[in-house]
Amino acid sequence: MSRSPSRINLLASYTLLAIWSMTSCTTQPTGAPNETNIPQPTLTLSYATPTPEPPAPSLLTICMGQEPGSLFIYNDASAAARNLRQAIYDGPFDYIDYALQPVILRKIPRLADGDATLEPAQVETGSWIVDSQGNLITLTQGTLYLPAGCDNAGCAQSYTGEGPASIDQLVVHFQLRPDLLWSDGVPLTAEDSTYSYELARQLYPQVRHELIRHTQSYLAVDTTTVEWRGIPGYKDSLYADNFFIPLPKHAWNNLSIDELSTSELANRKPLGWGPYIVEEWVPGDHITLARNLNYFRAGEGLPYFDRLVFRFVPDSEQALQALLAGECDFVDETAHLEQRGSALAQMSEAGQIGVAFESVAAWEHAVFGISSQDPGFPVIFQSKELRQAIARCIDRQSLVQDLPFGRSEAPDTYVPPGHPLANSQVTRYEYDPQGASQQLEAIGWRDLDQNPATPRLAQGVPNVPDGTPLEVSYLTTDDDERRQVAESIRASLAGCGVKLQVSYVPEGELFAPGPDGLLFGRKFQMAQFGWATSLDPPCYLYTSREIPGPYPDYPNGWGGANAGGYSNPEYDLACTQALTSLPDWPLHSEAHQRAQAIFADDLPAIPLYLRLRLVAYRPDLCGVALDSSVESALWNLESFRLGEPCDIREDTPTPLHEP
């Protein structure tokens, strides 16, 4: 410990006094003293400069409600694993406002910039192509395809079988930053990305199976350039994302894919290029990481913390108590803090903690069983007018306000309102029980006893026997939030004369694959669950080809996602055009807008609310910036720092500097 200035000055005073006393006692005068010959003592003091102790390493502790099973990117896709990988890797992209932002790439490829191109390919009989309908098939006589230069089905041609067909092939070049190093100091190159692609191919179909199926080649052009070539005819609207996250070929190349799947080298202490490196993993307790001195942004002073600890807590109550006690600096969404909504609100208002919310790119919805495989259910939801009336009977705004913090919103379609491709002009279903009751009367569901507490009865409803009560089976999982929502919907519908019979079932039972599963076996009338959206709106979830059922009558067999069985050729066409056009083309946006308009009018499902991401943190932690489209609240972990008050806008990402 260094001494304080007051102690040093006091010691100097005592020293001076002692020397003066010694001098006066030992000096012998040679004559009578006078003012001119009084000797003047000369005093020279030297002080040892105290060596300051080095400051304690700065530490950030993050508490999570899950422990990852693995850190190998192809082994574990859990939220906990994604959080850890934000520390080990940085990028390769960030997803901000539903747009890609480059992190370890120089830029995002674009057709307009020339690093994405359409090249005419000469395709022989029997070769793989994507036909005019977006199907991956082999080229044979009679195949309808889009010839080079053609961008829609209106100019499709039928293959004659004579000679090669000229078909556009999408080619994308990705340019890595030249200043990237692995945490062991070895340069990161394009071959690390192609190595990752080869591993993903060996794991097919577990990893990015749709991309791998539609990839003709993925090659390193030079040390910093990767070239992706698609199957001829494949127009990938997300082509800018067709980059495989680099993996350290120099360290792993001697291991087989089976060895990598179990190796500690890949699963417990993987090499990365991000702000931190794994130092210690204590199973069931914590993972400690240390600053990566080879991080490409180290010159910017990042990351701000020397050490990082991910601590595993068993429940939301312990996570919140640890935050208040200073044992956690940040509590992520896996701790399910929404279960402590009222306590969080009080602590936030008192300034004890910081709380951040964001609607994520996932929505909760109630799907109609339009084409049920269960003969025990009356076929009532083939009527879109009934579906529309049901939607107007549900007070979605009250439903949202009653959720923790009331910060979510009710979307109109499967596309969140903030998405750049969202159609704001679609049909909307405001809460209108009186209008809904009139619509129900008009389509034959009569309130004969004038008692809204009893279900309406069918009278002249097509394919429904007269006297059938309007009673609907409703399935969802047994958790607190869905129980609350289902009970709210039950109460809303009762006011319109619709009796909802809610059943809460285990996730494994609800989501089991068909033909036995309730949801994907199409054995329900209404079911509530969630879907995630993406950079490109997932219109395919409601296309006819996604209806689960026995193959070959249903192209995807029991693996289809359209559990309700909705089918509309116009919707299918709009979605196909949206998914088989490039984002740079006007058709892409127009087709997505059209698909949403058809969805909102037909209403195969009622979008209920956007799911929330909720995190809490110490009030002086700066840099927390949630975004709807990011996969982890820790996406900008390297920018987290302590400061009171935070001196910049925390909702603005830290810009990256060009190498």
N, C-alpha and C positions, 0 to 999 in steps of 0.2 A: 504494500500500500504506500503511495507517495505521501510525503508529509505536507501539512498545510502551510501556507505562507506565514501565518502568525507564529507557528512553532519555529520556523527557520529564523525569523527576525528575533525572537526571544533568545535563541541559542547564540546568535551573533552578539547580542548585548551582553550576555554573561561572559563570553569569550573576551570581548573588549575590556570589560571590567577586571577580569583576572589578569590580563597582560599588563594593564595599567598599574595594578597593585604590585606585581612582581617587579616592574621597572622602578617604581618609587622606593622599594625596599632594598635594592641591590646596587643602585648607582651611588658612587662616592664622589662628592663634589671636590673640585680642585681649587676652588677659590670662592669668594663670596658671590653668591648668585646675583645677577642683575638681569634686566629685561632683555639684554642682547645676547647673553650667553646661556640662557636656560635651554637645555637640550629639548628638542621637540621629538617626541616619540613617533616613529614611523610604523604604521600598521598595515600589513597586507593580508587580506582574508581571501581564502579561496573556498568555493562551495562546490560540492559534488552535485551535478545536475541529476535529479532523480529520474530513473528510467520508468516511463509510464507503462503500466501493464496493458497488453493488447486488449481491445474491447472484446467482450463476449460475442461469439458468433450470433448473428441475428437469426431468429427461428420463427417459422410460420407453421402453425398446427391446424390441420384440416380434419374435421371429424366427419366420418361417413357411416351410414347405416348398413353398409355392405363391405365385405372383403372380396377382392377379385380372386378368381380361381387361377388366373394366369395373366401375364402382361404381354404374351405373344399375340400380335395383332390378329392372327388367324385362329386363335384358340378361344378367345373370350370377348364377347361383344356387350357385356354387362355395363351398366352405368358406372359402376365402381372401376372397372378396367379402363373405360374411356377417360375417367377423371385422372387416373394415374398416368395414362399415356399423354395427357396434356403437358405433364411435367417432363417426360422422357423425350417426346418428340415436339415439334412445333410446326403445325401444318400437316401435310403440304399446302393445304388451303385453310382459310377461315371462311365461314359462311356468315355473312353480315347482311341483314335485310334481304334475305333470300337471293343473295348474289355471292359468287365466288370472289375471294380476295387472295392474291398470291402471297405465300409466306416464304417457301424455299424455292419458288419458281420466279423467274424474272417478270413474267406477266401471264395473264390468262389468255390462252389461244382464242383467236377470233377469225372468222372467214374474212372479215373486212381488212384484217391486218396481214393476211397471207400466211399465218402460221397454222391455219386450218384451211384445207382446200378440198375441192371435189375434182377427182381425176377420172377420166374415162378408162375403165378397165375392160379388157377383152375376155369375156367369160365363155368357157367351153361347156358343152353338154355334160351334165353330171356334176358340175361344180356348185358349191353352195352360194346362194344369193338370198336376198330379202325381196319378196315379190311385191306387187303393187298394193297388197293389203297388209303389208308389214309382217308376213309370215316367213320364217326361216326354212327354206326348202332347197332341193337340188333342181337345177335348171333342166327341164325336159320339154319336149314338144308340147305346145299348148299353154305353157306357163305364162301368165300375165306379169309383165315386169315394166318398170319405168326406164326407158332408154336414157342414155346420157343426155343431159340438158333438160329432161322432163322432171317437173316437181309436183305433179298431181295425177290422180287416176284418169283424168280426162285425156292424157296423151299416152296412156299405157299401150303396150304392144303385146301381141301373142307370139311367143317364140316358135319359129318355124322348124327348128331342129337342124337347120343348115348353117354351118359356120358359127363363129363366136358372136355373142350378143355384146354390144357396147353398153355398159352400165356404169353409172357414177359410183366411185369409191371414195369414201370420206377418209382423209389423211390428216392427222393432227400431230404437230411437233410441240413438245414441251421442253423449255429451256430452264435448266437448273441454275441457281446462283453459283458462281465459281468459288465462293469463299466458305463452302460448307465442309465441316469436319465431323467425323464420328467422335464420340466422347473419348475414344482412345487415341485421338490425334490423326487417324488415317483419313485421307480425303474421301468425301462422299461423291460418288460419280453416277452417271447414267446407268452403268451396269448393276448398281445396287437396286435400281428400280426394275430392270428387266429380270434380275434374280428373284425379286419379290413376285413378279408376274408368273415366273416358272413354278414357284412354290404354290401360288394360288391355283394354277392349272392342275397341279398334282392333287390338290384338295377338292377339286370340282366334284359335286356342285355346292360345297359348303360355303365358298367364298365368291362373291360377285359373279354368280353363275350366268346371269343374263349378259353381262359385259363379256365374259370369257367366250360364251357361245357365239357372240357377234364380232369377235376379234379375229382377223386373219393373221396379223403379226404384230409383235411388240418388240422393237429393237432399239439398241443403243447406236445412234448415228456417230457420236463422238463422246468425249468424256462428260459433257454437260447436256447433251441433246438426246431425247427419247422420241421415237416415232411410233405412233399407233396407227394401224390400218384396219378399217372395218371390213366386214363382209360386203362385197359389192351390193349396192341397193339399200344398205342400212343407213338411214338418216337419223342419227342419234341426237336428240334434242339436248342431251347432257354431255356432249362430246368433250367439253372443256374439263370434265371431271374424270376422264378416262386415264388417269395417271395412277400408277400403283405405288403406294407408299414405300420408299426405299427400305431395304433390310441389309444388314452388314454382310455382304458376300465374303469379304476377306476373313471374317471370323466364323461363319457358319457353313461355308461351302463344303466342308468335309463331312457334314452331318446329313443323314437322310431325312426325309420329311417325317418319318416315324420317330427318329431320334430327336428331331427338333420339337416335336409335339410334347415330349416329356423332359427335354433337357432343361436344367436350371439356367443354362446360358441364355435360352430364349424366353423361358417362362418366368424366371425370378429376377434376373439381372440383365435384361436386354440392353445392348448398346443403342444409344440414340444420338441425336444431334441437338436436342432441346435444352432448356435451361438447367435441368437437373439430371443427376445420375443416381441410380439405386445404390444405396450403401448397405442397408440391412432390412431384412424382412423377418419379423417375429410373428409367426402364424397366430391368428386370433387376437392380435393386439395392435400392431402398427407396422408401417413401412417407413423407413427413414431414407431421405435423399439428400445429396449434397450438391452444391453449385457445380455446374459443368464449366470448367475453365476454357473449354474449346467451343462454347456456345457462340454462334455467329453474331449474336447481338451483344456480346459481352462488352464491346467498345462503347455501347450506349449506357453502360452501368447496369445492365440487366443480367440476371434477375436481381431484385432488391434484397432478397433474403439469402443468407448463406446456406441455411438448412431448411428442409421441408419434412414435416412428419404427417403422414396420413394415419389417423387413429380410428379404430373401429369401435363404434358404440352400439349397444344392442337395441336401443329404442330412442324415440324422440324425446322422452322425458330426461333421460341421462344426457343426451346430446345438449339439450337446453341448459341443464344444470352445469355441465362442463363449460359451456360458453360463458355463463355468468361467473363461474369460478376462475376464469382465465386459463382453463386447461385446453380450450379450443379457441382459435381465432376466427374460424369460418366453419359453418355447418352446411353441408350440401344437401341437395334434394333427396338423396337416398335415405336420409334420416327421417323423412316424412314428417317434417315440422308442421304441416297443415293440420295434423292431429292436435296441435297445441295452439290453434289459431287465436283464441281469446287471450291467452297468456302472452303470445308473441306481440299482439297488438298493444297491450298495456306496456310491455317492456320497451317497445319501440317508441311509443309516445313519451315515455319517461326518459328517453335517451340512453337507456341501459345497453341497448343493442341496435344494430342496423338490420333492416329487413329489406330484401329486394324481391320483386315479383316480376314475372313476365309470362305472357301467354306463349306456350310453345307450339311448334308445328305439329300438333296432334289434336284431334277433336273427338268428343264423345257424341255418339249419335244413337238413335233408336231406329233399327232397320225393320221394314215391313216384310213379312213372309208372303211375297206376292205369288210365288209358285212353290207351295209347300210339298214335300215328299211324304208328309204324314196325312193319310186319308181321314184321320179323326178330326182334322181342323176344317171348318167350313171355308170355302174359297171366297173371302170377302175383300181382300186387299188388292185384287186385280183392278178395282175401281180407284182411279186416281182422285176422284172427287171425295171418296171416303178418306183417303190418305190426307188430302188437303184439309178436310174438316177436322180430322184428329189433330193436325198441326196447329190449327187455330184455337183448339181447346186447351193447349198447353201454354201456361204462363212462363215462358222461358226466361224473361227478365227477372221475375221473382225467384225463379230457380237459381239463376246465376248469383243474385244478390244474397241468397241464403248459403251459398258455398263459402268456405273460409276466406275472409277478407273481401268477398264480393267483387273481386278485381277481374274476373274473366269476362267474356262476351259471347253472345250467341251468333255464330256465323250463319249465313244464308245458304251456303253450299259446302262442299268438301274443300273449298279453298279459303284460307283465313283472310279476313278483310284487308290486312296489311300486305298481302302478297301482290307483287307487281302484275300478275295475270288475273287477279280477282275481278269478276264482273259485278260491278256495283249496281247494275240495272236489272238484276233478275227479280223474279216474283218473290215477295217477302210475305211471311206469315206472322203478322202481329197477333197478339192475344185478343181474340174476339169471340167469346163464347156465344153471344147472341147470333152473330153471323154464322158461326159454325153450326149452331142448332138449326138455323134456317136451311143451311146446305144439307144437313143430315135428313131433314124432313123432305127436301126436294128429291133426294135420291132413294127414298123409300124406307129410311130408318125412322119410324114414327114413335112419338111419345104419346101413346094412346091413353095413359092414365094421368097425363099432365103432372107427373111426379118425377122430377129430375133425379131423385134418389134411387129410382129403379131403372134398369137398362131399357133402352129403346128396343122395339121389336121390328123385324123385317116385314115389309108389306110391298110386294111387287119388286123386290130386289133381284136382279138377274142371278140365276144359279144358286139362290139361297131360299130355302123353304120359308113360306110365310110363318110368322110367329117366332122365328129364330131370334133369341135375345142378342143384343150387341155386347157380348162378353168376349174379352180378348185376353189370351194368355201372353204374359210378358216375362221374359227371361233375362236375368243378369247375374253377376257374381255377388258373392256375399262379403262386401266390404262396407265400411261406414258411409263413405261418400255415395256409392251407388245405391245403398239402401235409402239414404236421404233423398236422392234424386228420384228414385222409383216411387217412393211414397208421395212425393210432391206431384208427380205425373198422375198417379192414381187419383189423388184428390182433385186435380184439374179436370180430368176426364169424367169423373163422377158428376161434375156440374153440368156436363153436356149429355148425360144419359149413357155414358160408355162405362161399363164395368170392367176394370182391369184386375186380372188375377195374377199377382206377381209371384214368381218363384225365384228363389236365390239358390244358385247351384255352384259347386266348386269350379274353378277355372278349368281344370283338366277335363271335366265333364262337358262344360259348355263349348270349349274350343277343340275338342277331340275331332280328328279328321273324319270325313264321311266314309262310308255311309252311316256309321254308328253314331257319330257326334251329333249333338243337338243343333248347333249352329251351322256347321259346314256339311252336315247331313240333311240340312233344310227341313228340320222338324220343329218349327216354331211359327208363331203368328207375329210376335214382335220380340225383338231382342236388343238390349242395350250393351254396347261395348265401345272401344275406342280404336281409331285408326290413326296412323301417323301420315302426315303429308310430306312433301319433298320440295326440292327446288322447282321441279316440274310437277304441276298439279296431277294427282293420281286418278285421273278419270277412268283408267282401266278397271278400277275396283267395281264398276257397275256395268261393264260391257257384257254382252251375251256370251262371249267366249270364256269369260271368267265364272260362269255359273257352274257350281260343283255338281257332278253327276257321273253316271257310269260312262266310261269311254267305250266306243267312239262317238256316241251321241253328243257328248260334251267334250270339247277339244282338250281341256285341261284335266279331265277326269275328276276325281274327288279333291284335287288340289286347287280348284278355283276359289277366288276370293269373294265373288258376288253371291253371298249366302242367301240373299232375299229372292234371287231368281228373276230380277228385273231384266227386261229385254225390250229395246227400242232400236230399230235399224238406224233411225236418224241420229240417235245418240252415239251408236257404235261408229257411224261414219265420221261424226265430228271428232270423237276421241281418237280414232285411227289417224285422221289427218293431223291432229295435234301432236300425236306421239311419233309420227313418221315424217315430220317436217323439222327443219332446223330452226333454232331460235332467232336466227338472223332474218328469216323469211316472214313477211306479213301474214301468211297463212297460219303460221304457228299460233300467234296471239288470237287471230280471228277464230280459229277452230276451238281453242280452249274457251273463249268467251261463249261460243255457241253451245258447247257441251254443257257448260254451267247453266245456261238459260234453260236448256231442255231438262236437266236434272231438277232445277228448282220448280219447273212446271209439273213434271211427272212425280216428283218427290218420292223416290224409292226408299228414302230414309230421311228422318228428321234430324238435322244437325242441332244438338242440344247446347253445347258450350265448348270452348277451347280449354284444354287442360293447362294448368298453371305450373310453372316452375317457381319454387320458393326456397330461398336461402337466407341464412342469418349470419351475422358476423359482428365482431367487436366494432364499436362506433368509430374508432379512428383508423380502420382499415380502408385504404383508398384503392381504387382501380377496379372495383366490382362493377361489371358492365354486362348485364344480361341482354340477350338478343333472342328473338323468336326462333331463328333458324339455326342456332348453334346447337351442337350435340351435347355440350357440357357447359355448366356455369363457370368452369375453370379455363375456358378457351384462351383467355389472356392472362393466365397465371403469372407469367413473367413480369407483368406490370403491377401486380399487387404490392403495396407498400404501406407503411404507417405514416400518418400525417394528420394533424388536427389544426384547422379544418383541412379537408382535401382541397387542393388549390386549382384543380382543373375539372372540367366536366367529366364525370365518370361514365357517362353513356357514350363517350367518343373513343373509339379504339385508338390505341397508340400506333401512329403511322410507322411503317417499316421504311428503312432507308435503302436505296439502291446500293448494291455492292460496288 
